[in-house]
Amino acid sequence: MKFLFLLLIPVISFSQKGSYAKLTKLPKSAFEKAVNDSIVNLEPTELTGFLKTLKNEYKTDLKPFSNNLNNRFENCKWPVEMNVLFNMLLDLKIETTRIENSLNNKKDIWDKDEWGEKFWQIIRKNKLKIKEGPYYSVDENGQKKYNLRLLLEDKMSNEELGANPLLYLNNNLKDYEANRLYETLQELSIKDISIVPISDSVELYGDKGINGMIKVLTR
């Protein structure tokens, strides 16, 4: 009954040192069940603290939980959660095919904004097989190099962008000389580019958005 009582305690209560100590003293099967249930059910920030405490303070080997960690990784919806689990899985030194598949399938979550370069640096460091995007290559340092001409030509021919889209540079609208977007972008050290197509930008910005928007982050 004592062990059952411990397992019924909400896992968030393990933030107390005494509760962690009780958890780690459970029989192996009960301990593994409690940790696996936590991996499935905890919120991302709670899970991060829970696993880091087990690993760093109680020297817990997390490899027996790699399958559930991979399952959670495959179902991530936020880049911050993916980043934490990504690093934890790599630390386990397990086979990387499932990790690579998850990263390739979820590029729309992690390969954008500030997160893209963080992930690509880890990917290059660990020599993982991840597909690059159609408009950029990634060097050994995890930095993107964009084919700006191809990107702009494709987006304009597909009518996602007009001739003079809004330029949202580092979270601020920036003016540029008409019909010189390519030349303006060439002068920048670009970390990431994302496109807001005309249909969305008009809804967001009215007549100002009739040419779409290109969002750029620089180093």
LUMTORDO-60584 format. One record per residue: x, y, z of N, C-alpha, C in turn; residue number from 0. Coordinates in steps of 0.05 Angstrom, whole numbers, plus 5000, padded with zeros to 4 digits. Layout:
! LUMTORDO-60584
<pt <X, Y, Z>, <X, Y, Z>, <X, Y, Z>, NUM> ...
! end
This chain:
! LUMTORDO-60584
<pt <5016, 4976, 5000>, <5000, 5000, 5000>, <5017, 5025, 5000>, 0> <pt <5040, 5024, 5013>, <5058, 5047, 5014>, <5066, 5055, 4987>, 1> <pt <5074, 5036, 4970>, <5084, 5042, 4943>, <5061, 5052, 4926>, 2> <pt <5037, 5041, 4929>, <5014, 5050, 4914>, <5008, 5079, 4921>, 3> <pt <5010, 5086, 4946>, <5004, 5113, 4955>, <5024, 5133, 4942>, 4> <pt <5049, 5125, 4941>, <5069, 5142, 4928>, <5063, 5146, 4899>, 5> <pt <5054, 5125, 4885>, <5049, 5128, 4857>, <5024, 5145, 4851>, 6> <pt <5006, 5147, 4871>, <4982, 5163, 4867>, <4987, 5192, 4872>, 7> <pt <5010, 5199, 4884>, <5016, 5227, 4889>, <5020, 5241, 4862>, 8> <pt <5008, 5264, 4856>, <5014, 5278, 4831>, <5043, 5281, 4828>, 9> <pt <5053, 5276, 4804>, <5082, 5276, 4800>, <5095, 5303, 4805>, 10> <pt <5079, 5324, 4801>, <5090, 5351, 4807>, <5100, 5353, 4835>, 11> <pt <5089, 5337, 4853>, <5098, 5338, 4881>, <5127, 5329, 4884>, 12> <pt <5138, 5316, 4863>, <5166, 5307, 4865>, <5185, 5330, 4864>, 13> <pt <5175, 5354, 4861>, <5193, 5377, 4863>, <5205, 5380, 4891>, 14> <pt <5192, 5367, 4911>, <5203, 5367, 4938>, <5225, 5345, 4939>, 15> <pt <5248, 5352, 4951>, <5270, 5334, 4951>, <5263, 5307, 4965>, 16> <pt <5247, 5309, 4986>, <5239, 5285, 5000>, <5223, 5266, 4982>, 17> <pt <5206, 5277, 4965>, <5190, 5261, 4947>, <5208, 5248, 4926>, 18> <pt <5227, 5263, 4916>, <5246, 5251, 4896>, <5261, 5227, 4909>, 19> <pt <5269, 5231, 4934>, <5284, 5210, 4948>, <5266, 5185, 4951>, 20> <pt <5241, 5189, 4958>, <5222, 5166, 4961>, <5218, 5153, 4934>, 21> <pt <5216, 5169, 4913>, <5212, 5158, 4886>, <5235, 5140, 4878>, 22> <pt <5259, 5149, 4883>, <5283, 5133, 4874>, <5287, 5108, 4891>, 23> <pt <5273, 5106, 4914>, <5276, 5082, 4930>, <5254, 5062, 4925>, 24> <pt <5236, 5068, 4906>, <5215, 5049, 4899>, <5228, 5024, 4886>, 25> <pt <5214, 5001, 4887>, <5224, 4978, 4872>, <5226, 4985, 4842>, 26> <pt <5244, 4971, 4828>, <5251, 4978, 4801>, <5226, 4981, 4783>, 27> <pt <5208, 4962, 4784>, <5184, 4963, 4766>, <5166, 4986, 4773>, 28> <pt <5162, 4992, 4799>, <5145, 5014, 4807>, <5158, 5041, 4800>, 29> <pt <5185, 5043, 4803>, <5199, 5067, 4796>, <5197, 5072, 4766>, 30> <pt <5201, 5052, 4750>, <5200, 5056, 4721>, <5172, 5063, 4712>, 31> <pt <5152, 5052, 4725>, <5124, 5059, 4718>, <5119, 5088, 4725>, 32> <pt <5128, 5097, 4748>, <5123, 5125, 4756>, <5137, 5144, 4737>, 33> <pt <5162, 5138, 4729>, <5176, 5156, 4711>, <5164, 5156, 4683>, 34> <pt <5156, 5132, 4673>, <5144, 5130, 4647>, <5117, 5145, 4647>, 35> <pt <5101, 5143, 4668>, <5076, 5158, 4669>, <5081, 5188, 4670>, 36> <pt <5103, 5196, 4683>, <5110, 5224, 4684>, <5117, 5235, 4656>, 37> <pt <5133, 5219, 4641>, <5141, 5227, 4614>, <5117, 5231, 4597>, 38> <pt <5096, 5215, 4600>, <5072, 5217, 4584>, <5055, 5241, 4592>, 39> <pt <5053, 5246, 4618>, <5032, 5264, 4628>, <5041, 5291, 4637>, 40> <pt <5066, 5295, 4644>, <5074, 5321, 4654>, <5074, 5343, 4632>, 41> <pt <5069, 5367, 4640>, <5072, 5390, 4622>, <5102, 5393, 4615>, 42> <pt <5108, 5405, 4592>, <5136, 5407, 4584>, <5156, 5419, 4605>, 43> <pt <5148, 5441, 4617>, <5166, 5453, 4637>, <5170, 5435, 4661>, 44> <pt <5148, 5422, 4670>, <5149, 5404, 4693>, <5167, 5379, 4686>, 45> <pt <5163, 5369, 4661>, <5178, 5345, 4653>, <5208, 5352, 4652>, 46> <pt <5215, 5375, 4642>, <5243, 5383, 4641>, <5256, 5382, 4668>, 47> <pt <5243, 5396, 4688>, <5254, 5396, 4715>, <5255, 5369, 4727>, 48> <pt <5235, 5353, 4723>, <5233, 5326, 4734>, <5256, 5308, 4724>, 49> <pt <5261, 5308, 4698>, <5281, 5291, 4687>, <5309, 5301, 4694>, 50> <pt <5313, 5327, 4693>, <5339, 5338, 4700>, <5346, 5332, 4729>, 51> <pt <5327, 5334, 4747>, <5332, 5328, 4775>, <5340, 5299, 4778>, 52> <pt <5325, 5280, 4766>, <5331, 5252, 4768>, <5359, 5246, 4757>, 53> <pt <5366, 5259, 4734>, <5392, 5253, 4722>, <5415, 5266, 4737>, 54> <pt <5412, 5291, 4744>, <5435, 5306, 4755>, <5438, 5303, 4785>, 55> <pt <5416, 5302, 4799>, <5419, 5301, 4829>, <5417, 5272, 4839>, 56> <pt <5403, 5255, 4825>, <5400, 5227, 4835>, <5413, 5207, 4816>, 57> <pt <5429, 5217, 4797>, <5446, 5200, 4779>, <5430, 5177, 4767>, 58> <pt <5405, 5183, 4759>, <5388, 5163, 4747>, <5395, 5158, 4718>, 59> <pt <5398, 5133, 4711>, <5402, 5126, 4683>, <5375, 5128, 4668>, 60> <pt <5373, 5146, 4649>, <5348, 5150, 4635>, <5345, 5133, 4610>, 61> <pt <5365, 5117, 4604>, <5364, 5100, 4580>, <5340, 5081, 4580>, 62> <pt <5333, 5069, 4603>, <5309, 5051, 4602>, <5283, 5065, 4594>, 63> <pt <5283, 5092, 4594>, <5259, 5107, 4587>, <5261, 5119, 4559>, 64> <pt <5281, 5110, 4543>, <5285, 5122, 4517>, <5261, 5119, 4498>, 65> <pt <5247, 5097, 4500>, <5224, 5093, 4482>, <5202, 5113, 4488>, 66> <pt <5196, 5117, 4513>, <5175, 5137, 4520>, <5185, 5165, 4514>, 67> <pt <5210, 5171, 4518>, <5221, 5197, 4511>, <5219, 5202, 4481>, 68> <pt <5225, 5181, 4466>, <5222, 5184, 4437>, <5193, 5188, 4429>, 69> <pt <5175, 5173, 4442>, <5146, 5177, 4436>, <5138, 5206, 4442>, 70> <pt <5147, 5217, 4464>, <5140, 5244, 4471>, <5153, 5264, 4451>, 71> <pt <5177, 5258, 4443>, <5191, 5274, 4423>, <5176, 5275, 4396>, 72> <pt <5165, 5252, 4388>, <5151, 5250, 4363>, <5125, 5266, 4364>, 73> <pt <5114, 5271, 4387>, <5089, 5285, 4390>, <5091, 5313, 4400>, 74> <pt <5115, 5324, 4401>, <5119, 5351, 4410>, <5104, 5371, 4393>, 75> <pt <5095, 5393, 4406>, <5082, 5414, 4391>, <5097, 5441, 4394>, 76> <pt <5117, 5442, 4410>, <5131, 5467, 4415>, <5161, 5463, 4413>, 77> <pt <5176, 5482, 4401>, <5205, 5479, 4398>, <5220, 5477, 4424>, 78> <pt <5211, 5491, 4445>, <5226, 5490, 4470>, <5225, 5462, 4481>, 79> <pt <5202, 5448, 4479>, <5200, 5421, 4489>, <5217, 5402, 4472>, 80> <pt <5216, 5406, 4445>, <5232, 5390, 4427>, <5262, 5392, 4434>, 81> <pt <5270, 5417, 4439>, <5298, 5422, 4444>, <5308, 5407, 4469>, 82> <pt <5292, 5407, 4490>, <5300, 5394, 4515>, <5301, 5364, 4510>, 83> <pt <5281, 5352, 4498>, <5280, 5323, 4493>, <5301, 5315, 4473>, 84> <pt <5306, 5331, 4453>, <5327, 5326, 4433>, <5354, 5322, 4447>, 85> <pt <5361, 5341, 4464>, <5387, 5339, 4478>, <5388, 5315, 4497>, 86> <pt <5366, 5309, 4510>, <5365, 5286, 4529>, <5368, 5260, 4514>, 87> <pt <5355, 5258, 4491>, <5357, 5233, 4475>, <5385, 5229, 4465>, 88> <pt <5398, 5251, 4456>, <5425, 5248, 4446>, <5444, 5241, 4468>, 89> <pt <5439, 5251, 4492>, <5456, 5244, 4515>, <5455, 5214, 4522>, 90> <pt <5433, 5201, 4514>, <5430, 5172, 4520>, <5447, 5155, 4501>, 91> <pt <5457, 5167, 4480>, <5474, 5152, 4461>, <5459, 5128, 4449>, 92> <pt <5434, 5132, 4443>, <5418, 5111, 4430>, <5419, 5114, 4400>, 93> <pt <5408, 5094, 4386>, <5407, 5095, 4357>, <5390, 5119, 4349>, 94> <pt <5398, 5133, 4328>, <5386, 5160, 4322>, <5365, 5160, 4300>, 95> <pt <5358, 5137, 4288>, <5339, 5138, 4266>, <5312, 5150, 4274>, 96> <pt <5301, 5143, 4297>, <5276, 5154, 4305>, <5278, 5184, 4310>, 97> <pt <5300, 5192, 4322>, <5305, 5221, 4326>, <5305, 5236, 4300>, 98> <pt <5320, 5225, 4281>, <5322, 5238, 4254>, <5294, 5239, 4241>, 99> <pt <5279, 5218, 4243>, <5252, 5218, 4231>, <5234, 5239, 4243>, 100> <pt <5236, 5242, 4269>, <5219, 5262, 4283>, <5227, 5290, 4274>, 101> <pt <5253, 5295, 4272>, <5263, 5321, 4264>, <5254, 5327, 4235>, 102> <pt <5257, 5308, 4218>, <5249, 5312, 4190>, <5219, 5317, 4187>, 103> <pt <5203, 5303, 4204>, <5174, 5306, 4203>, <5163, 5331, 4216>, 104> <pt <5179, 5344, 4233>, <5169, 5366, 4249>, <5185, 5392, 4244>, 105> <pt <5196, 5394, 4219>, <5211, 5418, 4213>, <5195, 5444, 4215>, 106> <pt <5168, 5442, 4211>, <5151, 5465, 4214>, <5150, 5476, 4242>, 107> <pt <5158, 5459, 4261>, <5158, 5468, 4289>, <5185, 5480, 4297>, 108> <pt <5207, 5466, 4290>, <5233, 5475, 4301>, <5250, 5491, 4281>, 109> <pt <5246, 5488, 4255>, <5263, 5500, 4236>, <5254, 5528, 4228>, 110> <pt <5252, 5546, 4247>, <5243, 5573, 4242>, <5251, 5591, 4265>, 111> <pt <5250, 5616, 4259>, <5256, 5637, 4279>, <5283, 5632, 4292>, 112> <pt <5285, 5637, 4318>, <5310, 5634, 4332>, <5318, 5605, 4336>, 113> <pt <5298, 5587, 4335>, <5303, 5559, 4341>, <5319, 5544, 4319>, 114> <pt <5314, 5552, 4294>, <5326, 5537, 4272>, <5356, 5533, 4275>, 115> <pt <5370, 5555, 4280>, <5399, 5553, 4281>, <5408, 5537, 4306>, 116> <pt <5394, 5539, 4328>, <5400, 5523, 4352>, <5399, 5493, 4346>, 117> <pt <5377, 5485, 4332>, <5375, 5457, 4325>, <5396, 5449, 4305>, 118> <pt <5400, 5465, 4284>, <5419, 5457, 4264>, <5448, 5455, 4275>, 119> <pt <5455, 5471, 4295>, <5481, 5468, 4307>, <5484, 5441, 4321>, 120> <pt <5463, 5432, 4335>, <5463, 5406, 4347>, <5464, 5384, 4326>, 121> <pt <5448, 5387, 4305>, <5447, 5368, 4284>, <5474, 5364, 4270>, 122> <pt <5487, 5386, 4264>, <5514, 5384, 4251>, <5535, 5373, 4270>, 123> <pt <5534, 5380, 4295>, <5553, 5370, 4315>, <5551, 5340, 4317>, 124> <pt <5526, 5329, 4316>, <5522, 5301, 4319>, <5519, 5285, 4293>, 125> <pt <5523, 5300, 4271>, <5524, 5287, 4244>, <5498, 5272, 4238>, 126> <pt <5476, 5284, 4244>, <5450, 5272, 4239>, <5441, 5277, 4210>, 127> <pt <5424, 5259, 4200>, <5416, 5261, 4172>, <5388, 5275, 4171>, 128> <pt <5389, 5302, 4168>, <5365, 5318, 4167>, <5365, 5333, 4140>, 129> <pt <5342, 5333, 4127>, <5339, 5346, 4101>, <5340, 5377, 4105>, 130> <pt <5355, 5389, 4088>, <5355, 5419, 4087>, <5330, 5428, 4072>, 131> <pt <5324, 5454, 4074>, <5301, 5465, 4060>, <5307, 5470, 4030>, 132> <pt <5287, 5475, 4015>, <5291, 5479, 3986>, <5305, 5505, 3979>, 133> <pt <5307, 5524, 3998>, <5318, 5550, 3992>, <5344, 5556, 4008>, 134> <pt <5354, 5537, 4022>, <5378, 5542, 4038>, <5395, 5517, 4041>, 135> <pt <5421, 5521, 4045>, <5438, 5499, 4054>, <5448, 5507, 4082>, 136> <pt <5459, 5487, 4097>, <5468, 5492, 4124>, <5497, 5483, 4127>, 137> <pt <5514, 5502, 4136>, <5542, 5495, 4138>, <5548, 5479, 4163>, 138> <pt <5574, 5473, 4167>, <5582, 5456, 4190>, <5577, 5469, 4217>, 139> <pt <5573, 5495, 4217>, <5568, 5509, 4242>, <5538, 5513, 4247>, 140> <pt <5521, 5501, 4230>, <5492, 5502, 4234>, <5480, 5528, 4224>, 141> <pt <5494, 5543, 4207>, <5484, 5568, 4197>, <5473, 5565, 4169>, 142> <pt <5450, 5577, 4164>, <5437, 5575, 4138>, <5449, 5594, 4118>, 143> <pt <5450, 5585, 4093>, <5458, 5603, 4070>, <5435, 5601, 4050>, 144> <pt <5421, 5623, 4046>, <5397, 5624, 4030>, <5403, 5629, 4001>, 145> <pt <5389, 5616, 3983>, <5388, 5623, 3955>, <5366, 5643, 3951>, 146> <pt <5372, 5668, 3955>, <5352, 5689, 3956>, <5337, 5692, 3930>, 147> <pt <5352, 5691, 3908>, <5339, 5694, 3882>, <5318, 5673, 3876>, 148> <pt <5326, 5648, 3882>, <5307, 5625, 3878>, <5283, 5628, 3896>, 149> <pt <5287, 5635, 3921>, <5265, 5638, 3940>, <5245, 5659, 3930>, 150> <pt <5256, 5682, 3923>, <5238, 5704, 3915>, <5224, 5698, 3889>, 151> <pt <5238, 5687, 3870>, <5226, 5680, 3844>, <5203, 5660, 3848>, 152> <pt <5208, 5639, 3864>, <5187, 5619, 3869>, <5163, 5631, 3883>, 153> <pt <5167, 5646, 3904>, <5145, 5657, 3919>, <5129, 5677, 3903>, 154> <pt <5142, 5692, 3885>, <5128, 5711, 3869>, <5113, 5697, 3846>, 155> <pt <5125, 5676, 3834>, <5112, 5662, 3813>, <5088, 5646, 3823>, 156> <pt <5090, 5637, 3848>, <5067, 5623, 3861>, <5046, 5642, 3873>, 157> <pt <5052, 5668, 3870>, <5034, 5690, 3879>, <5030, 5689, 3910>, 158> <pt <5051, 5679, 3923>, <5051, 5682, 3952>, <5061, 5710, 3960>, 159> <pt <5079, 5721, 3943>, <5089, 5748, 3947>, <5085, 5764, 3922>, 160> <pt <5082, 5790, 3926>, <5082, 5809, 3903>, <5109, 5820, 3900>, 161> <pt <5111, 5841, 3883>, <5137, 5852, 3876>, <5151, 5866, 3900>, 162> <pt <5135, 5878, 3917>, <5146, 5893, 3940>, <5133, 5886, 3966>, 163> <pt <5138, 5862, 3976>, <5125, 5854, 4001>, <5136, 5870, 4025>, 164> <pt <5120, 5870, 4046>, <5130, 5882, 4071>, <5154, 5867, 4080>, 165> <pt <5174, 5881, 4091>, <5198, 5869, 4102>, <5197, 5872, 4133>, 166> <pt <5195, 5850, 4146>, <5194, 5849, 4176>, <5221, 5839, 4185>, 167> <pt <5238, 5858, 4192>, <5266, 5852, 4198>, <5271, 5853, 4228>, 168> <pt <5278, 5830, 4240>, <5284, 5829, 4269>, <5261, 5841, 4285>, 169> <pt <5236, 5833, 4277>, <5212, 5840, 4292>, <5204, 5870, 4289>, 170> <pt <5214, 5883, 4268>, <5205, 5910, 4262>, <5201, 5913, 4232>, 171> <pt <5181, 5928, 4224>, <5177, 5934, 4196>, <5200, 5953, 4186>, 172> <pt <5211, 5946, 4163>, <5233, 5962, 4152>, <5227, 5971, 4124>, 173> <pt <5231, 5996, 4118>, <5228, 6006, 4091>, <5252, 5998, 4074>, 174> <pt <5247, 5996, 4048>, <5268, 5991, 4029>, <5260, 6003, 4002>, 175> <pt <5279, 6007, 3985>, <5274, 6020, 3959>, <5257, 6001, 3942>, 176> <pt <5236, 6011, 3929>, <5218, 5995, 3913>, <5233, 5979, 3892>, 177> <pt <5225, 5954, 3890>, <5236, 5935, 3870>, <5265, 5928, 3875>, 178> <pt <5274, 5932, 3900>, <5302, 5925, 3907>, <5303, 5908, 3932>, 179> <pt <5283, 5890, 3935>, <5283, 5872, 3958>, <5307, 5853, 3957>, 180> <pt <5312, 5842, 3934>, <5335, 5823, 3932>, <5361, 5836, 3941>, 181> <pt <5366, 5860, 3931>, <5391, 5874, 3937>, <5392, 5881, 3967>, 182> <pt <5368, 5888, 3979>, <5367, 5894, 4007>, <5374, 5869, 4024>, 183> <pt <5363, 5846, 4016>, <5368, 5822, 4031>, <5396, 5812, 4028>, 184> <pt <5408, 5817, 4005>, <5436, 5808, 4000>, <5455, 5821, 4020>, 185> <pt <5449, 5844, 4030>, <5467, 5858, 4048>, <5466, 5848, 4076>, 186> <pt <5447, 5831, 4082>, <5442, 5822, 4110>, <5456, 5795, 4115>, 187> <pt <5463, 5790, 4140>, <5472, 5764, 4150>, <5448, 5750, 4161>, 188> <pt <5435, 5734, 4144>, <5409, 5723, 4150>, <5410, 5697, 4165>, 189> <pt <5396, 5696, 4187>, <5393, 5672, 4203>, <5369, 5655, 4195>, 190> <pt <5347, 5668, 4189>, <5322, 5654, 4182>, <5304, 5672, 4166>, 191> <pt <5289, 5659, 4148>, <5269, 5673, 4132>, <5243, 5657, 4133>, 192> <pt <5221, 5671, 4137>, <5195, 5659, 4134>, <5177, 5677, 4118>, 193> <pt <5157, 5665, 4105>, <5140, 5680, 4087>, <5111, 5681, 4099>, 194> <pt <5100, 5705, 4098>, <5071, 5708, 4104>, <5058, 5714, 4077>, 195> <pt <5043, 5694, 4066>, <5032, 5698, 4039>, <5011, 5720, 4038>, 196> <pt <5006, 5729, 4014>, <4988, 5751, 4009>, <4961, 5747, 4023>, 197> <pt <4950, 5723, 4021>, <4924, 5718, 4033>, <4924, 5724, 4063>, 198> <pt <4945, 5717, 4077>, <4947, 5722, 4106>, <4955, 5750, 4112>, 199> <pt <4973, 5762, 4097>, <4983, 5789, 4104>, <4961, 5810, 4099>, 200> <pt <4943, 5805, 4079>, <4921, 5824, 4075>, <4902, 5823, 4099>, 201> <pt <4897, 5799, 4109>, <4880, 5796, 4132>, <4892, 5810, 4157>, 202> <pt <4919, 5809, 4159>, <4932, 5821, 4182>, <4937, 5851, 4179>, 203> <pt <4944, 5860, 4155>, <4953, 5887, 4151>, <4936, 5904, 4131>, 204> <pt <4914, 5892, 4121>, <4898, 5907, 4102>, <4912, 5912, 4076>, 205> <pt <4908, 5937, 4066>, <4920, 5944, 4040>, <4951, 5944, 4041>, 206> <pt <4962, 5948, 4064>, <4992, 5948, 4066>, <5003, 5920, 4060>, 207> <pt <4986, 5899, 4064>, <4996, 5872, 4060>, <4990, 5860, 4033>, 208> <pt <4983, 5877, 4013>, <4974, 5866, 3987>, <4997, 5852, 3972>, 209> <pt <5021, 5855, 3981>, <5044, 5842, 3968>, <5056, 5820, 3986>, 210> <pt <5042, 5813, 4008>, <5052, 5794, 4026>, <5074, 5805, 4044>, 211> <pt <5086, 5787, 4059>, <5107, 5796, 4078>, <5130, 5775, 4079>, 212> <pt <5154, 5785, 4081>, <5177, 5767, 4085>, <5189, 5775, 4113>, 213> <pt <5191, 5755, 4130>, <5201, 5759, 4157>, <5230, 5748, 4158>, 214> <pt <5248, 5766, 4167>, <5277, 5759, 4167>, <5289, 5763, 4195>, 215> <pt <5304, 5744, 4204>, <5321, 5747, 4228>, <5350, 5747, 4219>, 216> <pt <5366, 5765, 4231>, <5394, 5766, 4224>, <5411, 5758, 4249>, 217> <pt <5436, 5752, 4243>, <5455, 5745, 4264>, <5466, 5770, 4276>, 218> 
! end
